[in-house]
Amino acid sequence: MMSISTETVAPASMHGTDERKLPWWHLLITAAAAVVVALIVLAIFGAASIPSVILLGFILHLVFGYTYSRIREGRRWAMDRMTTLVVIGAFALAMFPLLSLLWEVVSRGGARVIKAAPTPFSFWTTDMSGVIGGADAGGIVHAAAGTLLITLWASIISIPVGLFTAIFLVEYADTGWKAWLGKGVTFLVDVMTGIPSIVAGLFGLALFIAFMPDESVRMGIMGSVALSLLMIPTVVRNSEEMLRLVPMDLREASYALGVPKWLTIVRVVLRTAISGLTSGITLAIARVIGETAPLLLTVGMVTSLNLNMFDGRMSTLPTFINQQYRAGSATCRNETVTNPINQEVYACSIETNIDRAWAAALTLIIIVMVLNVIARLISYYFSPKLSR
């Protein structure tokens, strides 16, 4: 009679399998060895530099880490560690340009903001009226105000149009002529997504010139209309995707309670998708807030503060950065420059224009970061809370 064995199989850890697994810090040792070898090899050939050492060191780290792990742990663990290193390297490669650019903007732009004349941080509270040459004076309050106003009006135009279009595509374009109209709208939105920014600027300029006798007129609302052409497709596509993620069960439950469709969309669909909608709108704003070409054509450039969107030229941060960088290093004939408006005397530096451009770029980044924080707060407080 055959007997059935009741002996249990011991876990793999009891057989010493985990004892072969290397500690996490062995990757640091292999990384250090790879960097040393890369530095020696590049020094021999006279090509040692920080980027070359990092690149060759990473390749050698893959080889050293895989080989050592293959000997100590086996093929499966070695392949796992090599894949981990490749993923980490890809992340570092993607972050390096971003971090280097951010460091350059903060270091150069922050120095200009802090050391602005006549007082620290006056760069954010003064404009460029009467500032000539490389005078260590002037600020961007006029450009920052213009950027905020033009972007605000572009948002006022784009957000309702884009959101209502997305609602139509998701909630109403299902059958009959509405479905055909929805396909046409989707096609046009896809085409608008690829429109160059300079074309949007030309459209905004031509639209207002057609109704105005003076072709030299430039004003802030023209820039808002041009930016709205670039903003609307982004709002439509992001909003459409977020609305489609709302479960159909929520809509059917609302209809079963006798709630009209429009109220279901307002109180259920939009409320459920508010987090994704705010993120999409923030991305659309970030998409257009740094555009330069449309604003150069429609808004122009001015050195003083103008808060009237319907009268006169306005300055924006992108156009200010472009103008200051094109000016390059200002030539200083003397060590000081006198402001003809208020007769104040400022020091003259040949790098002043470039520093202003970096400081304006830092200000633009700060504005985008603040808008992202506001969007996060809106999505947090207005999105439906999960039950505990």
TORKOL-4160 file (C-alpha; in steps of 0.2 Angstrom, whole numbers, padded with zeros to 4 digits, m for minus):
388
<pt num="1" X="0000" Y="0000" Z="0000"/>
<pt num="2" X="0007" Y="0017" Z="m0005"/>
<pt num="3" X="0010" Y="0030" Z="0008"/>
<pt num="4" X="0008" Y="0048" Z="0006"/>
<pt num="5" X="0022" Y="0059" Z="0012"/>
<pt num="6" X="0016" Y="0073" Z="0023"/>
<pt num="7" X="0033" Y="0081" Z="0024"/>
<pt num="8" X="0032" Y="0099" Z="0021"/>
<pt num="9" X="0045" Y="0108" Z="0009"/>
<pt num="10" X="0055" Y="0121" Z="0018"/>
<pt num="11" X="0055" Y="0138" Z="0012"/>
<pt num="12" X="0069" Y="0144" Z="0000"/>
<pt num="13" X="0076" Y="0155" Z="0014"/>
<pt num="14" X="0079" Y="0140" Z="0025"/>
<pt num="15" X="0090" Y="0132" Z="0011"/>
<pt num="16" X="0101" Y="0147" Z="0011"/>
<pt num="17" X="0095" Y="0155" Z="m0005"/>
<pt num="18" X="0093" Y="0173" Z="0002"/>
<pt num="19" X="0111" Y="0171" Z="0009"/>
<pt num="20" X="0117" Y="0174" Z="m0009"/>
<pt num="21" X="0108" Y="0190" Z="m0011"/>
<pt num="22" X="0120" Y="0205" Z="m0010"/>
<pt num="23" X="0117" Y="0220" Z="0001"/>
<pt num="24" X="0111" Y="0236" Z="m0007"/>
<pt num="25" X="0127" Y="0245" Z="m0004"/>
<pt num="26" X="0137" Y="0234" Z="m0015"/>
<pt num="27" X="0130" Y="0245" Z="m0030"/>
<pt num="28" X="0139" Y="0260" Z="m0022"/>
<pt num="29" X="0155" Y="0250" Z="m0022"/>
<pt num="30" X="0154" Y="0245" Z="m0040"/>
<pt num="31" X="0149" Y="0263" Z="m0044"/>
<pt num="32" X="0164" Y="0270" Z="m0036"/>
<pt num="33" X="0175" Y="0257" Z="m0044"/>
<pt num="34" X="0167" Y="0261" Z="m0061"/>
<pt num="35" X="0170" Y="0280" Z="m0059"/>
<pt num="36" X="0189" Y="0277" Z="m0054"/>
<pt num="37" X="0192" Y="0266" Z="m0069"/>
<pt num="38" X="0183" Y="0278" Z="m0080"/>
<pt num="39" X="0193" Y="0293" Z="m0074"/>
<pt num="40" X="0210" Y="0283" Z="m0076"/>
<pt num="41" X="0205" Y="0278" Z="m0094"/>
<pt num="42" X="0200" Y="0295" Z="m0099"/>
<pt num="43" X="0215" Y="0303" Z="m0091"/>
<pt num="44" X="0226" Y="0292" Z="m0101"/>
<pt num="45" X="0218" Y="0297" Z="m0117"/>
<pt num="46" X="0217" Y="0316" Z="m0112"/>
<pt num="47" X="0198" Y="0317" Z="m0113"/>
<pt num="48" X="0194" Y="0318" Z="m0094"/>
<pt num="49" X="0179" Y="0329" Z="m0091"/>
<pt num="50" X="0164" Y="0328" Z="m0079"/>
<pt num="51" X="0151" Y="0323" Z="m0093"/>
<pt num="52" X="0163" Y="0310" Z="m0101"/>
<pt num="53" X="0167" Y="0302" Z="m0083"/>
<pt num="54" X="0149" Y="0301" Z="m0079"/>
<pt num="55" X="0144" Y="0293" Z="m0096"/>
<pt num="56" X="0159" Y="0280" Z="m0096"/>
<pt num="57" X="0157" Y="0277" Z="m0077"/>
<pt num="58" X="0139" Y="0273" Z="m0080"/>
<pt num="59" X="0143" Y="0260" Z="m0094"/>
<pt num="60" X="0156" Y="0253" Z="m0083"/>
<pt num="61" X="0145" Y="0252" Z="m0068"/>
<pt num="62" X="0133" Y="0242" Z="m0079"/>
<pt num="63" X="0146" Y="0230" Z="m0083"/>
<pt num="64" X="0154" Y="0228" Z="m0066"/>
<pt num="65" X="0137" Y="0227" Z="m0057"/>
<pt num="66" X="0131" Y="0214" Z="m0069"/>
<pt num="67" X="0147" Y="0203" Z="m0068"/>
<pt num="68" X="0149" Y="0204" Z="m0049"/>
<pt num="69" X="0130" Y="0200" Z="m0047"/>
<pt num="70" X="0131" Y="0186" Z="m0059"/>
<pt num="71" X="0145" Y="0178" Z="m0050"/>
<pt num="72" X="0138" Y="0180" Z="m0033"/>
<pt num="73" X="0119" Y="0179" Z="m0035"/>
<pt num="74" X="0116" Y="0170" Z="m0052"/>
<pt num="75" X="0108" Y="0175" Z="m0069"/>
<pt num="76" X="0091" Y="0181" Z="m0063"/>
<pt num="77" X="0097" Y="0193" Z="m0049"/>
<pt num="78" X="0111" Y="0200" Z="m0061"/>
<pt num="79" X="0098" Y="0204" Z="m0074"/>
<pt num="80" X="0086" Y="0212" Z="m0061"/>
<pt num="81" X="0100" Y="0223" Z="m0055"/>
<pt num="82" X="0106" Y="0228" Z="m0072"/>
<pt num="83" X="0088" Y="0233" Z="m0077"/>
<pt num="84" X="0087" Y="0243" Z="m0061"/>
<pt num="85" X="0103" Y="0252" Z="m0065"/>
<pt num="86" X="0096" Y="0256" Z="m0083"/>
<pt num="87" X="0080" Y="0263" Z="m0076"/>
<pt num="88" X="0090" Y="0274" Z="m0063"/>
<pt num="89" X="0101" Y="0279" Z="m0077"/>
<pt num="90" X="0087" Y="0284" Z="m0089"/>
<pt num="91" X="0079" Y="0294" Z="m0074"/>
<pt num="92" X="0095" Y="0303" Z="m0071"/>
<pt num="93" X="0098" Y="0307" Z="m0089"/>
<pt num="94" X="0081" Y="0315" Z="m0090"/>
<pt num="95" X="0083" Y="0325" Z="m0074"/>
<pt num="96" X="0100" Y="0331" Z="m0078"/>
<pt num="97" X="0095" Y="0344" Z="m0091"/>
<pt num="98" X="0081" Y="0350" Z="m0080"/>
<pt num="99" X="0091" Y="0352" Z="m0064"/>
<pt num="100" X="0106" Y="0360" Z="m0073"/>
<pt num="101" X="0094" Y="0373" Z="m0081"/>
<pt num="102" X="0085" Y="0376" Z="m0065"/>
<pt num="103" X="0102" Y="0379" Z="m0056"/>
<pt num="104" X="0107" Y="0391" Z="m0069"/>
<pt num="105" X="0091" Y="0401" Z="m0068"/>
<pt num="106" X="0091" Y="0401" Z="m0049"/>
<pt num="107" X="0109" Y="0406" Z="m0048"/>
<pt num="108" X="0110" Y="0419" Z="m0061"/>
<pt num="109" X="0092" Y="0426" Z="m0060"/>
<pt num="110" X="0092" Y="0425" Z="m0041"/>
<pt num="111" X="0108" Y="0435" Z="m0039"/>
<pt num="112" X="0100" Y="0449" Z="m0050"/>
<pt num="113" X="0084" Y="0449" Z="m0040"/>
<pt num="114" X="0093" Y="0450" Z="m0023"/>
<pt num="115" X="0106" Y="0463" Z="m0028"/>
<pt num="116" X="0095" Y="0474" Z="m0038"/>
<pt num="117" X="0097" Y="0493" Z="m0037"/>
<pt num="118" X="0093" Y="0504" Z="m0029"/>
<pt num="119" X="0086" Y="0491" Z="m0015"/>
<pt num="120" X="0086" Y="0472" Z="m0014"/>
<pt num="121" X="0071" Y="0465" Z="m0023"/>
<pt num="122" X="0066" Y="0481" Z="m0032"/>
<pt num="123" X="0068" Y="0471" Z="m0048"/>
<pt num="124" X="0050" Y="0465" Z="m0045"/>
<pt num="125" X="0043" Y="0482" Z="m0040"/>
<pt num="126" X="0050" Y="0494" Z="m0054"/>
<pt num="127" X="0049" Y="0495" Z="m0073"/>
<pt num="128" X="0061" Y="0500" Z="m0086"/>
<pt num="129" X="0056" Y="0518" Z="m0088"/>
<pt num="130" X="0071" Y="0529" Z="m0092"/>
<pt num="131" X="0083" Y="0515" Z="m0090"/>
<pt num="132" X="0096" Y="0516" Z="m0103"/>
<pt num="133" X="0112" Y="0506" Z="m0108"/>
<pt num="134" X="0119" Y="0495" Z="m0095"/>
<pt num="135" X="0112" Y="0504" Z="m0080"/>
<pt num="136" X="0111" Y="0493" Z="m0065"/>
<pt num="137" X="0093" Y="0498" Z="m0062"/>
<pt num="138" X="0075" Y="0494" Z="m0069"/>
<pt num="139" X="0064" Y="0480" Z="m0066"/>
<pt num="140" X="0050" Y="0469" Z="m0073"/>
<pt num="141" X="0034" Y="0474" Z="m0064"/>
<pt num="142" X="0027" Y="0480" Z="m0081"/>
<pt num="143" X="0031" Y="0463" Z="m0089"/>
<pt num="144" X="0025" Y="0453" Z="m0075"/>
<pt num="145" X="0008" Y="0462" Z="m0074"/>
<pt num="146" X="0007" Y="0461" Z="m0093"/>
<pt num="147" X="0010" Y="0442" Z="m0093"/>
<pt num="148" X="m0003" Y="0439" Z="m0079"/>
<pt num="149" X="m0016" Y="0450" Z="m0087"/>
<pt num="150" X="m0014" Y="0443" Z="m0105"/>
<pt num="151" X="m0014" Y="0425" Z="m0098"/>
<pt num="152" X="m0029" Y="0428" Z="m0087"/>
<pt num="153" X="m0039" Y="0435" Z="m0102"/>
<pt num="154" X="m0033" Y="0420" Z="m0113"/>
<pt num="155" X="m0039" Y="0408" Z="m0099"/>
<pt num="156" X="m0056" Y="0417" Z="m0098"/>
<pt num="157" X="m0058" Y="0415" Z="m0117"/>
<pt num="158" X="m0051" Y="0397" Z="m0118"/>
<pt num="159" X="m0057" Y="0388" Z="m0103"/>
<pt num="160" X="m0076" Y="0390" Z="m0106"/>
<pt num="161" X="m0074" Y="0386" Z="m0124"/>
<pt num="162" X="m0063" Y="0371" Z="m0121"/>
<pt num="163" X="m0073" Y="0364" Z="m0107"/>
<pt num="164" X="m0090" Y="0365" Z="m0116"/>
<pt num="165" X="m0082" Y="0358" Z="m0131"/>
<pt num="166" X="m0076" Y="0343" Z="m0121"/>
<pt num="167" X="m0093" Y="0341" Z="m0113"/>
<pt num="168" X="m0101" Y="0340" Z="m0130"/>
<pt num="169" X="m0089" Y="0327" Z="m0137"/>
<pt num="170" X="m0091" Y="0316" Z="m0122"/>
<pt num="171" X="m0110" Y="0318" Z="m0116"/>
<pt num="172" X="m0119" Y="0323" Z="m0132"/>
<pt num="173" X="m0110" Y="0318" Z="m0148"/>
<pt num="174" X="m0116" Y="0300" Z="m0147"/>
<pt num="175" X="m0128" Y="0297" Z="m0161"/>
<pt num="176" X="m0135" Y="0305" Z="m0177"/>
<pt num="177" X="m0129" Y="0321" Z="m0183"/>
<pt num="178" X="m0121" Y="0325" Z="m0166"/>
<pt num="179" X="m0109" Y="0311" Z="m0169"/>
<pt num="180" X="m0104" Y="0317" Z="m0186"/>
<pt num="181" X="m0102" Y="0335" Z="m0179"/>
<pt num="182" X="m0091" Y="0327" Z="m0165"/>
<pt num="183" X="m0080" Y="0319" Z="m0177"/>
<pt num="184" X="m0077" Y="0335" Z="m0186"/>
<pt num="185" X="m0074" Y="0345" Z="m0170"/>
<pt num="186" X="m0061" Y="0331" Z="m0165"/>
<pt num="187" X="m0052" Y="0333" Z="m0181"/>
<pt num="188" X="m0051" Y="0352" Z="m0180"/>
<pt num="189" X="m0045" Y="0351" Z="m0162"/>
<pt num="190" X="m0031" Y="0339" Z="m0168"/>
<pt num="191" X="m0026" Y="0350" Z="m0182"/>
<pt num="192" X="m0026" Y="0365" Z="m0170"/>
<pt num="193" X="m0015" Y="0356" Z="m0158"/>
<pt num="194" X="m0001" Y="0357" Z="m0171"/>
<pt num="195" X="m0003" Y="0375" Z="m0176"/>
<pt num="196" X="0014" Y="0384" Z="m0175"/>
<pt num="197" X="0013" Y="0399" Z="m0162"/>
<pt num="198" X="0018" Y="0411" Z="m0175"/>
<pt num="199" X="0003" Y="0407" Z="m0185"/>
<pt num="200" X="m0008" Y="0410" Z="m0170"/>
<pt num="201" X="0000" Y="0427" Z="m0168"/>
<pt num="202" X="m0003" Y="0431" Z="m0187"/>
<pt num="203" X="m0022" Y="0426" Z="m0185"/>
<pt num="204" X="m0024" Y="0437" Z="m0169"/>
<pt num="205" X="m0016" Y="0452" Z="m0178"/>
<pt num="206" X="m0026" Y="0450" Z="m0194"/>
<pt num="207" X="m0042" Y="0448" Z="m0185"/>
<pt num="208" X="m0040" Y="0465" Z="m0176"/>
<pt num="209" X="m0033" Y="0474" Z="m0191"/>
<pt num="210" X="m0048" Y="0468" Z="m0201"/>
<pt num="211" X="m0059" Y="0479" Z="m0189"/>
<pt num="212" X="m0047" Y="0493" Z="m0186"/>
<pt num="213" X="m0042" Y="0507" Z="m0198"/>
<pt num="214" X="m0025" Y="0509" Z="m0190"/>
<pt num="215" X="m0014" Y="0493" Z="m0194"/>
<pt num="216" X="m0001" Y="0499" Z="m0181"/>
<pt num="217" X="m0012" Y="0496" Z="m0166"/>
<pt num="218" X="m0006" Y="0484" Z="m0154"/>
<pt num="219" X="m0014" Y="0480" Z="m0137"/>
<pt num="220" X="m0015" Y="0466" Z="m0124"/>
<pt num="221" X="m0032" Y="0458" Z="m0129"/>
<pt num="222" X="m0024" Y="0454" Z="m0146"/>
<pt num="223" X="m0011" Y="0444" Z="m0138"/>
<pt num="224" X="m0025" Y="0435" Z="m0127"/>
<pt num="225" X="m0034" Y="0430" Z="m0143"/>
<pt num="226" X="m0019" Y="0424" Z="m0151"/>
<pt num="227" X="m0014" Y="0413" Z="m0135"/>
<pt num="228" X="m0032" Y="0406" Z="m0134"/>
<pt num="229" X="m0029" Y="0398" Z="m0151"/>
<pt num="230" X="m0015" Y="0388" Z="m0143"/>
<pt num="231" X="m0024" Y="0385" Z="m0127"/>
<pt num="232" X="m0041" Y="0379" Z="m0133"/>
<pt num="233" X="m0035" Y="0362" Z="m0141"/>
<pt num="234" X="m0025" Y="0358" Z="m0125"/>
<pt num="235" X="m0040" Y="0361" Z="m0114"/>
<pt num="236" X="m0052" Y="0351" Z="m0125"/>
<pt num="237" X="m0041" Y="0336" Z="m0126"/>
<pt num="238" X="m0036" Y="0335" Z="m0108"/>
<pt num="239" X="m0054" Y="0339" Z="m0102"/>
<pt num="240" X="m0061" Y="0326" Z="m0114"/>
<pt num="241" X="m0050" Y="0312" Z="m0107"/>
<pt num="242" X="m0054" Y="0317" Z="m0089"/>
<pt num="243" X="m0073" Y="0317" Z="m0093"/>
<pt num="244" X="m0072" Y="0300" Z="m0101"/>
<pt num="245" X="m0064" Y="0292" Z="m0085"/>
<pt num="246" X="m0079" Y="0296" Z="m0075"/>
<pt num="247" X="m0088" Y="0279" Z="m0073"/>
<pt num="248" X="m0105" Y="0278" Z="m0082"/>
<pt num="249" X="m0113" Y="0270" Z="m0067"/>
<pt num="250" X="m0112" Y="0287" Z="m0058"/>
<pt num="251" X="m0122" Y="0295" Z="m0073"/>
<pt num="252" X="m0135" Y="0281" Z="m0073"/>
<pt num="253" X="m0137" Y="0282" Z="m0054"/>
<pt num="254" X="m0140" Y="0301" Z="m0056"/>
<pt num="255" X="m0153" Y="0298" Z="m0070"/>
<pt num="256" X="m0162" Y="0284" Z="m0060"/>
<pt num="257" X="m0165" Y="0297" Z="m0046"/>
<pt num="258" X="m0173" Y="0309" Z="m0059"/>
<pt num="259" X="m0159" Y="0321" Z="m0060"/>
<pt num="260" X="m0159" Y="0330" Z="m0077"/>
<pt num="261" X="m0144" Y="0327" Z="m0088"/>
<pt num="262" X="m0137" Y="0345" Z="m0087"/>
<pt num="263" X="m0137" Y="0344" Z="m0068"/>
<pt num="264" X="m0129" Y="0327" Z="m0068"/>
<pt num="265" X="m0115" Y="0334" Z="m0079"/>
<pt num="266" X="m0113" Y="0349" Z="m0067"/>
<pt num="267" X="m0115" Y="0341" Z="m0050"/>
<pt num="268" X="m0108" Y="0323" Z="m0054"/>
<pt num="269" X="m0097" Y="0322" Z="m0069"/>
<pt num="270" X="m0088" Y="0339" Z="m0067"/>
<pt num="271" X="m0087" Y="0337" Z="m0048"/>
<pt num="272" X="m0079" Y="0319" Z="m0050"/>
<pt num="273" X="m0067" Y="0325" Z="m0064"/>
<pt num="274" X="m0062" Y="0341" Z="m0056"/>
<pt num="275" X="m0044" Y="0336" Z="m0051"/>
<pt num="276" X="m0040" Y="0330" Z="m0069"/>
<pt num="277" X="m0049" Y="0346" Z="m0076"/>
<pt num="278" X="m0038" Y="0358" Z="m0065"/>
<pt num="279" X="m0022" Y="0349" Z="m0070"/>
<pt num="280" X="m0027" Y="0350" Z="m0088"/>
<pt num="281" X="m0031" Y="0368" Z="m0087"/>
<pt num="282" X="m0014" Y="0371" Z="m0078"/>
<pt num="283" X="m0005" Y="0362" Z="m0092"/>
<pt num="284" X="m0014" Y="0373" Z="m0105"/>
<pt num="285" X="m0009" Y="0389" Z="m0095"/>
<pt num="286" X="0009" Y="0383" Z="m0094"/>
<pt num="287" X="0009" Y="0379" Z="m0112"/>
<pt num="288" X="0005" Y="0397" Z="m0117"/>
<pt num="289" X="0012" Y="0408" Z="m0103"/>
<pt num="290" X="0030" Y="0407" Z="m0110"/>
<pt num="291" X="0025" Y="0410" Z="m0129"/>
<pt num="292" X="0035" Y="0424" Z="m0137"/>
<pt num="293" X="0031" Y="0424" Z="m0156"/>
<pt num="294" X="0012" Y="0428" Z="m0155"/>
<pt num="295" X="0015" Y="0442" Z="m0142"/>
<pt num="296" X="0029" Y="0450" Z="m0152"/>
<pt num="297" X="0017" Y="0452" Z="m0166"/>
<pt num="298" X="0001" Y="0457" Z="m0157"/>
<pt num="299" X="0007" Y="0465" Z="m0141"/>
<pt num="300" X="0024" Y="0473" Z="m0145"/>
<pt num="301" X="0035" Y="0480" Z="m0131"/>
<pt num="302" X="0035" Y="0494" Z="m0119"/>
<pt num="303" X="0046" Y="0500" Z="m0105"/>
<pt num="304" X="0032" Y="0506" Z="m0093"/>
<pt num="305" X="0017" Y="0499" Z="m0084"/>
<pt num="306" X="0001" Y="0497" Z="m0094"/>
<pt num="307" X="m0014" Y="0488" Z="m0086"/>
<pt num="308" X="m0027" Y="0492" Z="m0099"/>
<pt num="309" X="m0029" Y="0477" Z="m0110"/>
<pt num="310" X="m0039" Y="0487" Z="m0124"/>
<pt num="311" X="m0027" Y="0502" Z="m0126"/>
<pt num="312" X="m0009" Y="0503" Z="m0130"/>
<pt num="313" X="0006" Y="0491" Z="m0131"/>
<pt num="314" X="0010" Y="0479" Z="m0116"/>
<pt num="315" X="0026" Y="0471" Z="m0110"/>
<pt num="316" X="0027" Y="0452" Z="m0106"/>
<pt num="317" X="0040" Y="0442" Z="m0098"/>
<pt num="318" X="0044" Y="0432" Z="m0114"/>
<pt num="319" X="0046" Y="0447" Z="m0124"/>
<pt num="320" X="0056" Y="0456" Z="m0111"/>
<pt num="321" X="0068" Y="0441" Z="m0110"/>
<pt num="322" X="0069" Y="0441" Z="m0129"/>
<pt num="323" X="0073" Y="0459" Z="m0129"/>
<pt num="324" X="0085" Y="0459" Z="m0115"/>
<pt num="325" X="0095" Y="0444" Z="m0122"/>
<pt num="326" X="0095" Y="0452" Z="m0139"/>
<pt num="327" X="0102" Y="0468" Z="m0132"/>
<pt num="328" X="0117" Y="0457" Z="m0126"/>
<pt num="329" X="0131" Y="0465" Z="m0116"/>
<pt num="330" X="0127" Y="0484" Z="m0115"/>
<pt num="331" X="0142" Y="0495" Z="m0118"/>
<pt num="332" X="0146" Y="0506" Z="m0104"/>
<pt num="333" X="0155" Y="0522" Z="m0108"/>
<pt num="334" X="0156" Y="0527" Z="m0090"/>
<pt num="335" X="0156" Y="0518" Z="m0074"/>
<pt num="336" X="0139" Y="0526" Z="m0069"/>
<pt num="337" X="0123" Y="0531" Z="m0078"/>
<pt num="338" X="0110" Y="0544" Z="m0074"/>
<pt num="339" X="0092" Y="0541" Z="m0075"/>
<pt num="340" X="0085" Y="0556" Z="m0085"/>
<pt num="341" X="0068" Y="0554" Z="m0077"/>
<pt num="342" X="0072" Y="0555" Z="m0058"/>
<pt num="343" X="0091" Y="0559" Z="m0060"/>
<pt num="344" X="0096" Y="0544" Z="m0050"/>
<pt num="345" X="0114" Y="0538" Z="m0053"/>
<pt num="346" X="0116" Y="0519" Z="m0055"/>
<pt num="347" X="0132" Y="0509" Z="m0058"/>
<pt num="348" X="0134" Y="0503" Z="m0076"/>
<pt num="349" X="0138" Y="0484" Z="m0079"/>
<pt num="350" X="0141" Y="0476" Z="m0096"/>
<pt num="351" X="0132" Y="0460" Z="m0091"/>
<pt num="352" X="0116" Y="0469" Z="m0085"/>
<pt num="353" X="0105" Y="0465" Z="m0099"/>
<pt num="354" X="0109" Y="0446" Z="m0098"/>
<pt num="355" X="0106" Y="0446" Z="m0080"/>
<pt num="356" X="0089" Y="0454" Z="m0082"/>
<pt num="357" X="0084" Y="0441" Z="m0094"/>
<pt num="358" X="0089" Y="0427" Z="m0082"/>
<pt num="359" X="0080" Y="0436" Z="m0068"/>
<pt num="360" X="0064" Y="0437" Z="m0079"/>
<pt num="361" X="0066" Y="0419" Z="m0083"/>
<pt num="362" X="0066" Y="0415" Z="m0064"/>
<pt num="363" X="0051" Y="0425" Z="m0061"/>
<pt num="364" X="0042" Y="0416" Z="m0075"/>
<pt num="365" X="0046" Y="0399" Z="m0067"/>
<pt num="366" X="0040" Y="0406" Z="m0050"/>
<pt num="367" X="0023" Y="0411" Z="m0058"/>
<pt num="368" X="0021" Y="0394" Z="m0066"/>
<pt num="369" X="0025" Y="0385" Z="m0049"/>
<pt num="370" X="0012" Y="0396" Z="m0040"/>
<pt num="371" X="m0001" Y="0392" Z="m0053"/>
<pt num="372" X="0002" Y="0374" Z="m0051"/>
<pt num="373" X="0001" Y="0375" Z="m0032"/>
<pt num="374" X="m0016" Y="0385" Z="m0034"/>
<pt num="375" X="m0022" Y="0371" Z="m0045"/>
<pt num="376" X="m0017" Y="0358" Z="m0033"/>
<pt num="377" X="m0027" Y="0366" Z="m0019"/>
<pt num="378" X="m0042" Y="0368" Z="m0030"/>
<pt num="379" X="m0042" Y="0350" Z="m0035"/>
<pt num="380" X="m0039" Y="0345" Z="m0016"/>
<pt num="381" X="m0053" Y="0355" Z="m0009"/>
<pt num="382" X="m0066" Y="0353" Z="m0023"/>
<pt num="383" X="m0064" Y="0335" Z="m0028"/>
<pt num="384" X="m0075" Y="0322" Z="m0019"/>
<pt num="385" X="m0068" Y="0315" Z="m0004"/>
<pt num="386" X="m0066" Y="0296" Z="m0002"/>
<pt num="387" X="m0076" Y="0289" Z="0012"/>
<pt num="388" X="m0067" Y="0282" Z="0027"/>
